[in-house]
Amino acid sequence: MANIQELLIDFLEYLEITKARSQLTIRNYDHYLRRFFDWQKINQPKDINPDKVKQFRLRLNRYQYQGQVLKPTTQNYHIIALRSFLKFLARNDIKSLEPEKIELVAQKQAEVEFLTSEELTKLMQAPLKYEKDKLTALRNRAILETLFSTGLRISELTRLKKSQVNPNSDEFTVRGKGGKLRLVFLSPEAKKWLSAYLKTRRDAAKPLFVRKLKNKKYQLASDLAGLTPRYIQVIVSRYARLVGITKKVTPHTLRHSFATDLLSAGADLRSVQTLLGHANINTTQIYTHVTNKSLKETHRVFHDKKRRQA
């Protein structure tokens, strides 16, 4: 029988070829599993048992990196990788611990930070207010409008090509997590600012959103690089500060705002799940506690009713 290191290689190749997982996911799974094997002295699949898993979880919970303990989410990433590996073993009739016997770390419900209509308006107006260069202002306004209109993840936005997005169309297709395709939609405002931005560009570069050279030579496609996620994070947080928004604002805040805006207006959870590209509806449900209008109306009508009628 192959040893655990050989089986790990088979598993990582399976993730790459059959499951089409990203290279980042594969590297992370490799790291998490090797940590488990090294810490718990695992040499064969039969060595994986409930006690070894328990000891591993205790060590993860007490482990510190650069003076910081591992967050429950990070601990869960290790366990998810281990369960996935055990499922792979079971699928190949290799005896080991049943993956169903391993539970994830309990986590607090995530808090959702989103922008009010007033805050959104201020943020959207910031590029034209604070940028002296017209192309930069138009580009950044188009970025903000696109993020809010589509609910794109920042990685999805930075991968966009000009050929993918027609500002005269209401929709385009994006490839999200796990290589899955989904349809996203452009609002009239997003179409307006994307069109204005693209009409101002005079280059043949492929990325939809590009850096501007200081010498303003836009002719060569090779001169223009697409924006990085970090670059866009800086843009968004800077504008939020400039317009006086005190809460922490990131590109993901606009994704949260997109979801809460739809749900508060009456959109059903399944549709929002599809628009966001969530594989599991439980992920989408984090937004429901801030958008449930019926609960607010119930409280308004019935709370303290006797005193109001006195």
PEWO-V454015 format. One line per field, one symbol per residue. ss: DSSP state (H for helix, E for strand, - for the rest). phi: phi as a letter, one per 30 degrees, with the letter a starting at -180 (. if undefined). burial: + if it has 9 or more other C-alpha atoms within 8 Angstrom, else -. A space follows every 50 residues. Layout:
ss->???
phi->???
burial->???
This chain:
ss->---HHHHHHHHHHHHHH-----HHHHHHHHHHHHHHHHHH----HHH--H HHHHHHHHHHHH-EE--EE--HHHHHHHHHHHHHHHHHHHH-------HH H---------------HHHHHHHHHHHHHH---HHHHHHHHHHHHHHHHH ---HHHHH--E---------EEEEE-HHH-EEEEE--HHHHHHHHHHHHH ------E--E----------HHH--E--HHHHHHHHHHHHHH-------- HHHHHHHHHHHHHH----HHHHHHHH----HHHHHHHHHH--HHHHHHHH HH--HHHHH-
phi->.ddddddddeddddddddchdddddddddddddddddddchccbedddbe dddddddddddcdbbhicdddeddddeddddddddddddddchcdadddd dccdddbddddccbcdeddddddddeeddccdddddddddddddddeddc idddddddddceddccddcdaacbccdiiddbcbbcdedddddddddddd dbbcddddcbdcdddiccdddddccdddededededddddddciddddcb eddddddedddddddjddddddedddiddbdddddddddcbddddddddd dcdhdddddd
burial->--++--++--++++++---++----+--++-++--++--+-++++--++- -++-+++--++-------++-+--++++++++++++++++-----++++- -------------++---++-+++++++--+---++++++++++++++++ ++++-+++-+++--+-+-++++++++-----+++++---++++++++--- ----+-++++--+----+-++--++++-+--++-+++-+++-+-+---++ ++++++++++-+++--+-+--+++++++--+--+++++--++-----+-- ----------
